[in-house]
Amino acid sequence: MPPERAVASSDDIIDNIVAIRDRWHTKRHPMFRELAKGDLDLSARGIYMAKYGNFVKFSIQEFAAMIKLVVLSKRPTC
């Protein structure tokens, strides 16, 4: 018989999620700190914008593909 495991309360789970979010939040990244202070140079901002633009373009395409799969999977078959 396997040992009994303690069940985490929803408050514990929420606290763990918040702690992880706070640890990895973008506000802690050096680039975003420099941006917030107004000290990030133009070339760094340009590189970030180009990479972020590519990310958004790719994400939109992938989310559209996932939505299409979900919609097609819910169609009744004859």
Secondary structure, 3 states (H helix, E strand, C coil): CCCCCCCCCHHHHHHHHHHHHHHHCHHHCHHHHHHHHCCCCHHHHHHHHHHHHHHHHHHHHHHHHHHHHHHHHCCCCC
